């Protein structure tokens, strides 16, 4: 089973979600705070300018405006030094209006005086309301738009302009309106328009324009935005820091639980799951801890039961070998010596503990099939071919004896194959090379060495030196060369073990 939780994956995912959500929240908060401040300024200034424009429209006489516009040329001629270019606060394209006919009975200074009076009033209104831009009075028809009055020190009277859409909206609705924020080459503005009285013609009407440059407000607003952004960044970093440590604590508990589950997967039941949190992770950890304790208890019970079962089987095996020993003393001593030699070989080959236990059982049981051989045949001095064939059956018969014992299933092949030769000349199946189980190849060397160095009814024992030479000579033919090499590494130990059975010590 693959690990479900990988290193830092949960931590990265949770932090990604938290930090992204926090960033989105901070950005949204900052954006809407800025927009709120901006809309508040636009609304307040727009309402203020609209009120001023409506107030001006209430006292501007349409007849006076008409009189001024009709005498525009006289007014401009009375001040030849005046700059007559369009004022900087209106981006509309100027067009020249034709000269109005002079009104009989009025002197040229009368229109100028009237113009100056209204211009002074507009300047005073501008000053009282802290307006740094122009206040203008126009005459509007459906398609034409003429300047009549302005608060600025210039005479624009009679200059024609293209009508703005806001002016059209005012004329249609009959109510004062503001423009909202707009930008031209001279800056950023908010303007308000208010309808005044009608002139002699019903489609001509006075329109008041109040302009206000808001560049300073925008600078202040951007400063506020910077402060808001700084506060949001600091808040974001603080919350991110706190979130990191909270998520780290959460993921730490998850990682501990993951490690505990891995221990259970690897059948390591001795390590307690120690996660103390008052949440779902803590509850899950407690459940796994109870399961771990239960599994460990069951495993201990199974191990004890298996140990008892193996002891019972081993006792049965010992009983079988004792039965053989009662018939043939050589077999008892032979089994003990073969076990000693084989375990030395296993040690030299660095076999594991469980394999060494199997090797030990294989040595104990390798000749168990001899229980079927007649006692007289075992003690016979000279064997016939028929006798030898009968003795050769002990390997297969021994394998059948332990065939039904589950924990000895791997030992069966050791018993069955310990008389096989590496070159295939052995018995009972003629196996060769790696076809022969490794433990059987080890037992074969140990068994042969003990047979050569022990007196038998049909021949005397060899000397230790000759027996070792015989093992070396048959390495690669009768015996596995690797097993032989491992056996020969313990030459000194083997000689010491064998000295008690040799009269010449060699």
Phi, psi and omega per residue, in radians:
X1 nan 2.152 -3.120
X2 -1.290 2.679 3.114
X3 -1.182 2.326 -3.119
X4 -1.447 -0.680 -3.101
X5 -1.801 2.067 -3.141
X6 -1.718 2.853 -3.025
X7 -1.020 2.117 3.050
X8 1.221 -0.054 -3.058
X9 -1.106 -0.814 3.125
X10 -1.114 -0.728 -3.140
X11 -1.061 -0.799 -3.136
X12 -1.115 -0.737 -3.117
X13 -1.145 -0.812 -3.119
X14 -1.135 -0.783 3.129
X15 -1.107 -0.654 3.111
X16 -1.079 -0.780 3.141
X17 -1.139 -0.818 -3.098
X18 -1.113 -0.856 -3.074
X19 -1.201 -0.655 3.100
X20 -1.152 -0.751 3.113
X21 -1.101 -0.707 3.129
X22 -1.145 -0.734 3.105
X23 -1.096 -0.780 3.138
X24 -1.084 -0.738 3.127
X25 -1.124 -0.768 -3.128
X26 -1.127 -0.791 3.138
X27 -1.089 -0.771 3.139
X28 -1.105 -0.750 3.133
X29 -1.085 -0.806 3.123
X30 -1.107 -0.737 -3.117
X31 -1.118 -0.837 -3.099
X32 -1.247 -0.503 3.044
X33 -1.133 -0.759 3.090
X34 -1.099 -0.813 -3.139
X35 -1.105 -0.666 3.108
X36 -1.087 -0.800 3.130
X37 -1.103 -0.725 3.136
X38 -1.120 -0.827 -3.138
X39 -1.137 -0.576 3.108
X40 -1.132 -0.767 3.103
X41 -1.098 -0.787 -3.132
X42 -1.082 -0.750 -3.116
X43 -1.159 -0.815 -3.112
X44 -1.113 -0.845 3.139
X45 -1.151 -0.720 -3.133
X46 -1.074 -0.796 3.132
X47 -1.130 -0.697 -3.138
X48 -1.123 -0.818 -3.131
X49 -1.159 -0.654 3.112
X50 -1.106 -0.721 3.097
X51 -1.106 -0.741 3.119
X52 -1.103 -0.798 -3.136
X53 -1.059 -0.727 3.138
X54 -1.161 -0.656 3.110
X55 -1.130 -0.754 3.109
X56 -1.090 -0.718 -3.106
X57 -1.108 -0.436 -3.076
X58 -1.291 -0.430 -3.115
X59 -1.988 -0.076 3.072
X60 -1.347 2.136 -3.124
X61 -1.415 2.221 3.121
X62 -1.110 -0.629 3.139
X63 -1.144 -0.700 3.112
X64 -1.138 -0.714 3.133
X65 -1.122 -0.720 3.115
X66 -1.097 -0.724 3.138
X67 -1.108 -0.740 -3.133
X68 -1.125 -0.782 -3.071
X69 -1.175 -0.582 3.141
X70 -1.289 -0.373 3.132
X71 -1.917 0.536 -3.074
X72 -1.041 -0.736 -3.091
X73 -1.197 -0.655 3.107
X74 -1.117 -0.721 -3.125
X75 -1.111 -0.761 -3.112
X76 -1.229 -0.593 3.126
X77 -1.230 -0.423 -3.127
X78 -1.245 -0.300 3.118
X79 -2.272 1.390 -3.046
X80 -1.149 -0.383 -3.100
X81 -1.447 -0.132 -3.070
X82 -1.227 2.418 3.084
X83 -1.391 2.039 -3.034
X84 -1.663 0.223 3.133
X85 -1.248 2.743 3.128
X86 -1.064 2.540 -3.089
X87 -1.257 2.755 -3.006
X88 -1.328 -0.082 -3.032
X89 -1.703 0.070 3.128
X90 -2.316 2.186 -3.045
X91 -1.582 0.153 -3.083
X92 -1.314 2.575 -3.094
X93 -1.368 2.094 -3.081
X94 -1.322 2.583 2.978
X95 -2.342 2.535 -3.079
X96 -1.431 2.377 3.093
X97 -1.660 2.475 3.139
X98 -1.092 2.766 -3.104
X99 -1.189 2.261 3.134
X100 -1.387 2.545 3.104
X101 -1.140 2.480 3.134
X102 -1.167 2.517 3.112
X103 -1.551 2.094 -3.102
X104 -1.089 2.503 3.064
X105 1.534 0.005 3.131
X106 -2.090 2.397 3.110
X107 -1.432 2.827 -3.095
X108 -1.135 -0.549 -3.091
X109 -1.280 -0.333 -3.129
X110 -1.165 -0.840 3.071
X111 -1.039 -0.690 -3.133
X112 -1.132 -0.725 3.135
X113 -1.108 -0.735 3.106
X114 -1.100 -0.742 3.119
X115 -1.068 -0.827 -3.120
X116 -1.102 -0.647 3.127
X117 -1.055 -0.874 -3.138
X118 -1.165 -0.655 3.129
X119 -1.094 -0.695 3.103
X120 -1.127 -0.742 3.109
X121 -1.039 -0.773 -3.136
X122 -1.120 -0.667 3.113
X123 -1.151 -0.697 3.116
X124 -1.116 -0.712 3.088
X125 -1.092 -0.733 3.118
X126 -1.070 -0.747 -3.119
X127 -1.184 -0.783 -3.112
X128 -1.118 -0.496 -3.083
X129 -1.778 0.171 3.102
X130 0.964 0.718 3.104
X131 -1.658 2.182 -3.093
X132 -1.748 0.176 3.138
X133 -2.146 -3.083 -2.963
X134 -1.414 2.640 2.903
X135 -2.015 2.179 -3.035
X136 -2.184 2.669 3.066
X137 -2.140 2.257 -3.111
X138 -2.145 2.829 2.899
X139 -1.952 2.220 -3.060
X140 -2.123 2.413 2.919
X141 -2.007 -2.877 -3.126
X142 -1.107 -0.659 -3.025
X143 -2.204 -0.055 -3.058
X144 -2.199 2.678 -2.985
X145 -2.573 1.884 -3.058
X146 -1.965 2.463 3.048
X147 -1.360 2.376 3.112
X148 -2.073 -0.851 -3.088
X149 -2.365 2.725 3.035
X150 -2.634 2.693 3.108
X151 -1.444 -0.145 -3.061
X152 -1.554 2.698 -3.123
X153 -1.324 1.004 3.078
X154 -2.637 2.633 -3.111
X155 -1.792 1.836 3.106
X156 -1.828 0.137 -3.060
X157 -0.999 2.266 3.114
X158 1.579 -0.112 3.127
X159 -1.331 2.321 -3.100
X160 -1.657 2.523 -3.130
X161 -2.327 2.760 2.982
X162 -1.320 2.325 -3.023
X163 -1.316 2.291 3.067
X164 -1.273 2.738 3.135
X165 -1.127 -0.601 3.133
X166 -1.093 -0.610 3.109
X167 -1.169 -0.704 3.095
X168 -1.077 -0.716 3.124
X169 -1.099 -0.706 3.123
X170 -1.112 -0.782 -3.130
X171 -1.112 -0.656 -3.131
X172 -1.261 -0.720 -3.080
X173 -1.496 -0.454 -3.090
X174 1.288 0.268 -3.118
X175 -2.230 2.632 3.133
X176 -1.173 2.515 -3.131
X177 -2.533 2.695 3.036
X178 -1.881 2.836 -3.028
X179 -1.589 -0.347 -2.897
X180 1.410 -3.043 -3.067
X181 -1.437 2.356 3.000
X182 -2.522 2.807 -3.053
X183 -2.235 2.425 2.994
X184 -2.334 -2.950 -3.072
X185 -1.144 -0.333 -3.093
X186 -1.714 -0.053 3.128
X187 2.483 -2.809 -3.135
X188 -2.002 2.400 -2.929
X189 -2.376 2.802 2.818
X190 -2.273 2.290 3.125
X191 -2.152 2.715 3.071
X192 -2.311 2.509 3.126
X193 -2.193 2.452 3.100
X194 -2.368 2.379 3.126
X195 -1.363 2.405 3.070
X196 -1.823 -2.669 -3.108
X197 -1.366 2.864 3.071
X198 -1.441 2.632 3.034
X199 -1.531 -2.897 -3.116
X200 -1.061 -0.656 3.087
X201 -1.539 2.393 -3.024
X202 -1.195 -0.382 -3.135
X203 -1.602 0.087 3.072
X204 -1.897 2.310 -3.051
X205 -2.539 2.570 3.100
X206 -1.345 2.381 3.094
X207 -2.251 2.272 3.130
X208 -1.726 2.348 3.100
X209 -2.123 2.194 3.053
X210 -2.067 2.120 -3.120
X211 -1.863 2.533 3.133
X212 -2.505 2.071 3.094
X213 -1.372 2.222 -3.035
X214 -1.967 0.351 -3.139
X215 -0.986 -0.725 -3.135
X216 -1.143 -0.659 3.094
X217 -1.122 -0.705 -3.137
X218 -1.161 -0.670 3.074
X219 -1.062 -0.761 3.107
X220 -1.107 -0.676 -3.132
X221 -1.159 -0.693 3.121
X222 -1.197 -0.590 3.032
X223 -1.094 -0.761 3.090
X224 -1.085 -0.683 3.111
X225 -1.081 -0.711 3.093
X226 -1.065 -0.741 3.113
X227 -1.121 -0.755 3.122
X228 -1.063 -0.775 3.139
X229 -1.083 -0.723 3.123
X230 -1.105 -0.771 3.116
X231 -1.078 -0.733 -3.137
X232 -1.130 -0.716 -3.135
X233 -1.136 -0.798 3.123
X234 -1.073 -0.791 3.103
X235 -1.079 -0.697 3.131
X236 -1.087 -0.801 -3.125
X237 -1.134 -0.701 3.137
X238 -1.126 -0.830 -3.140
X239 -1.152 -0.651 3.107
X240 -1.093 -0.704 3.123
X241 -1.105 -0.822 3.135
X242 -1.114 -0.739 -3.133
X243 -1.096 -0.683 -3.134
X244 -1.044 -0.811 -3.115
X245 -1.218 -0.618 3.103
X246 -1.179 -0.763 3.134
X247 -1.171 -0.662 3.109
X248 -1.047 -0.754 3.111
X249 -1.098 -0.735 3.130
X250 -1.115 -0.836 -3.101
X251 -1.176 -0.547 3.095
X252 -1.046 -0.740 3.101
X253 -1.139 -0.693 3.135
X254 -1.140 -0.725 3.138
X255 -1.116 -0.704 3.100
X256 -1.076 -0.733 3.123
X257 -1.144 -0.682 3.109
X258 -1.094 -0.772 3.110
X259 -1.103 -0.676 3.109
X260 -1.118 -0.709 3.116
X261 -1.129 -0.694 3.095
X262 -1.085 -0.677 3.079
X263 -1.066 -0.720 3.112
X264 -1.139 -0.682 3.111
X265 -1.091 -0.647 -3.138
X266 -1.498 0.159 3.094
X267 1.102 0.591 3.017
X268 -1.773 1.738 -3.018
X269 -1.811 0.133 -3.065
X270 -1.556 -0.344 -3.075
X271 -1.540 2.103 -3.122
X272 -1.254 2.567 3.089
X273 -1.604 1.808 -3.020
X274 -1.933 1.408 3.103
X275 -2.156 1.967 -3.076
X276 -1.942 1.546 3.055
X277 -2.337 2.504 -3.116
X278 -1.595 0.995 3.129
X279 -2.573 -2.963 -3.092
X280 -1.089 -0.590 3.139
X281 -1.154 -0.766 3.096
X282 -1.075 -0.713 3.109
X283 -1.116 -0.731 3.125
X284 -1.147 -0.706 3.111
X285 -1.086 -0.699 3.119
X286 -1.107 -0.699 3.125
X287 -1.122 -0.738 3.100
X288 -1.158 -0.632 3.117
X289 -1.121 -0.738 3.090
X290 -1.104 -0.684 3.121
X291 -1.166 -0.716 3.122
X292 -1.051 -0.822 -3.140
X293 -1.065 -0.738 -3.135
X294 -1.133 -0.758 3.139
X295 -1.125 -0.755 -3.141
X296 -1.068 -0.721 3.127
X297 -1.094 -0.773 -3.138
X298 -1.130 -0.698 -3.140
X299 -1.135 -0.729 3.095
X300 -1.049 -0.708 3.112
X301 -1.143 -0.719 3.131
X302 -1.156 -0.711 3.119
X303 -1.086 -0.746 3.120
X304 -1.100 -0.740 3.139
X305 -1.138 -0.722 3.129
X306 -1.154 -0.667 3.127
X307 -1.099 -0.734 3.108
X308 -1.141 -0.705 -3.130
X309 -1.132 -0.758 3.137
X310 -1.160 -0.635 3.088
X311 -1.084 -0.717 3.124
X312 -1.122 -0.729 3.120
X313 -1.145 -0.716 -3.133
X314 -1.118 -0.668 3.089
X315 -1.099 -0.651 3.092
X316 -1.134 -0.712 3.132
X317 -1.122 -0.771 3.123
X318 -1.050 -0.685 3.119
X319 -1.088 -0.702 3.112
X320 -1.140 -0.791 -3.135
X321 -1.155 -0.591 3.079
X322 -1.099 -0.620 3.120
X323 -1.109 -0.637 3.107
X324 -1.242 -0.739 -3.095
X325 -1.046 -0.611 3.125
X326 -1.098 -0.491 -3.116
X327 -1.574 -0.514 -3.031
X328 -2.569 1.828 -3.129
X329 -1.061 -0.556 3.136
X330 -1.011 -0.703 -3.078
X331 -1.066 -0.719 -3.131
X332 -1.069 -0.904 -3.126
X333 -1.183 -0.618 3.139
X334 -1.073 -0.800 -3.126
X335 -1.067 -0.728 -3.130
X336 -1.120 -0.763 -3.118
X337 -1.224 -0.751 3.107
X338 -1.003 -0.693 3.123
X339 -1.097 -0.731 3.124
X340 -1.080 -0.842 -3.107
X341 -1.120 -0.768 -3.082
X342 -1.129 -0.698 3.136
X343 -1.179 -0.543 3.029
X344 -1.117 -0.750 3.097
X345 -1.078 -0.798 3.127
X346 -1.046 -0.667 3.104
X347 -1.127 -0.755 3.129
X348 -1.124 -0.523 -3.137
X349 -1.595 0.078 3.067
X350 1.012 0.781 3.097
X351 -1.284 2.622 3.139
X352 -1.255 2.942 -3.081
X353 -1.032 -0.837 -3.087
X354 -1.104 -0.654 3.133
X355 -1.197 -0.651 3.104
X356 -1.120 -0.645 3.085
X357 -1.113 -0.760 3.104
X358 -1.089 -0.691 3.119
X359 -1.085 -0.710 3.129
X360 -1.077 -0.811 3.110
X361 -1.095 -0.687 -3.140
X362 -1.081 -0.668 3.111
X363 -1.164 -0.752 -3.136
X364 -1.076 -0.647 -2.983
X365 -1.762 -0.056 -2.945
X366 -1.066 -0.512 -3.132
X367 -1.893 0.342 -3.080
X368 -1.121 -0.396 3.126
X369 -1.185 -0.267 3.141
X370 -1.183 -0.150 3.100
X371 -1.092 -0.395 3.118
X372 -1.499 -0.164 -3.082
X373 -1.517 2.417 -3.122
X374 -1.094 2.436 -3.073
X375 -1.076 -0.640 -3.139
X376 -1.126 -0.619 3.136
X377 -1.182 -0.640 -3.136
X378 -1.158 -0.491 -3.093
X379 -1.721 0.066 -3.063
X380 -1.215 2.390 -3.100
X381 -1.340 -0.704 -3.123
X382 -2.170 2.188 -3.077
X383 -1.738 2.403 3.019
X384 -1.522 3.026 3.102
X385 -1.073 -0.650 3.131
X386 -1.161 -0.690 3.112
X387 -1.070 -0.772 -3.108
X388 -1.122 -0.695 3.117
X389 -1.103 -0.640 3.118
X390 -1.171 -0.736 3.126
X391 -1.129 -0.651 -3.118
X392 -1.078 -0.352 -3.123
X393 -1.291 -0.199 -3.041
X394 -1.123 -0.484 -3.124
X395 -1.183 -0.854 -3.123
X396 -1.201 -0.658 3.139
X397 -1.169 -0.682 3.090
X398 -1.091 -0.667 3.114
X399 -1.115 -0.643 -3.138
X400 -1.225 -0.537 -3.132
X401 -1.087 -0.714 -3.067
X402 -1.724 0.146 -3.059
X403 -1.064 -0.576 -3.062
X404 -1.555 -0.011 -3.110
X405 -1.644 1.995 -2.984
X406 -1.069 -0.810 -3.024
X407 -1.319 -0.121 3.066
X408 -1.845 0.286 -3.062
X409 -1.110 -0.545 3.119
X410 -1.393 -0.291 3.136
X411 -1.429 -0.393 -3.104
X412 -0.953 -0.816 -3.109
X413 -1.195 -0.498 3.087
X414 -1.135 -0.830 3.138
X415 -1.098 -0.729 -3.048
X416 -1.257 -0.514 -2.939
X417 -2.015 0.156 -3.041
X418 -1.275 -0.171 3.086
X419 -1.813 0.128 3.085
X420 -1.318 2.623 3.122
X421 -1.839 2.594 -3.077
X422 -1.081 -0.532 -3.136
X423 -1.581 0.048 3.081
X424 1.629 0.093 -3.099
X425 -1.566 0.051 -3.092
X426 -1.508 -2.903 -3.124
X427 -2.432 2.856 0.166
X428 -1.620 -0.176 -3.010
X429 -1.966 -0.050 3.118
X430 1.200 0.551 3.107
X431 -1.223 2.754 3.100
X432 -2.551 2.762 3.089
X433 1.007 -2.365 -3.100
X434 -1.285 -0.095 3.035
X435 -1.140 -0.457 3.126
X436 -1.457 2.259 3.115
X437 -0.987 2.521 -3.088
X438 -0.987 -0.781 -3.109
X439 -1.130 -0.590 3.096
X440 -1.175 -0.651 3.102
X441 -1.148 -0.618 3.105
X442 -1.205 -0.819 3.140
X443 -1.079 -0.608 -3.133
X444 -1.057 -0.759 3.135
X445 -1.176 -0.835 -3.128
X446 -1.084 -0.727 -3.119
X447 -1.136 -0.779 -3.111
X448 -1.159 -0.727 -3.129
X449 -1.097 -0.749 -3.138
X450 -1.195 -0.634 3.121
X451 -1.119 -0.695 -3.112
X452 -1.215 -0.549 -3.040
X453 -1.749 0.312 -3.135
X454 -2.266 2.432 3.068
X455 -1.140 2.341 3.075
X456 -2.117 2.780 -3.128
X457 -1.027 -0.540 -3.031
X458 -1.745 -0.007 3.076
X459 -2.936 2.696 3.098
X460 -1.438 2.909 -3.135
X461 -1.335 2.772 3.029
X462 -1.544 2.861 2.991
X463 -1.299 2.796 3.122
X464 -1.026 -0.755 -3.115
X465 -1.081 -0.797 -3.124
X466 -1.174 -0.641 3.128
X467 -1.136 -0.733 3.115
X468 -1.138 -0.679 3.108
X469 -1.119 -0.665 3.132
X470 -1.138 -0.685 3.094
X471 -1.093 -0.739 3.135
X472 -1.152 -0.697 -3.102
X473 -1.145 -0.616 -3.084
X474 -1.652 0.120 3.064
X475 -1.153 2.153 -3.112
X476 1.678 -0.245 3.082
X477 -1.927 -1.328 3.108
X478 -1.387 -0.553 -3.028
X479 -2.067 2.672 3.057
X480 -1.163 2.169 -3.098
X481 -1.077 -0.570 3.132
X482 -1.199 -0.725 3.107
X483 -1.147 -0.692 3.117
X484 -1.102 -0.758 3.132
X485 -1.063 -0.731 3.114
X486 -1.129 -0.695 3.136
X487 -1.124 -0.725 -3.068
X488 -1.272 -0.298 3.091
X489 -1.177 -0.345 3.131
X490 -1.817 0.565 -3.100
X491 -0.962 -0.809 -3.098
X492 -1.139 -0.747 3.120
X493 -1.118 -0.710 -3.141
X494 -1.144 -0.690 3.139
X495 -1.120 -0.707 3.117
X496 -1.122 -0.703 3.126
X497 -1.171 -0.559 -3.036
X498 -1.572 -0.251 -3.043
X499 -0.990 -0.638 -3.091
X500 -1.161 -0.244 -3.122
X501 -1.886 0.026 -3.111
X502 -2.041 2.284 -3.132
X503 -1.316 -0.506 -3.113
X504 -1.688 -0.106 3.100
X505 1.305 -0.044 -3.118
X506 -2.190 nan nan
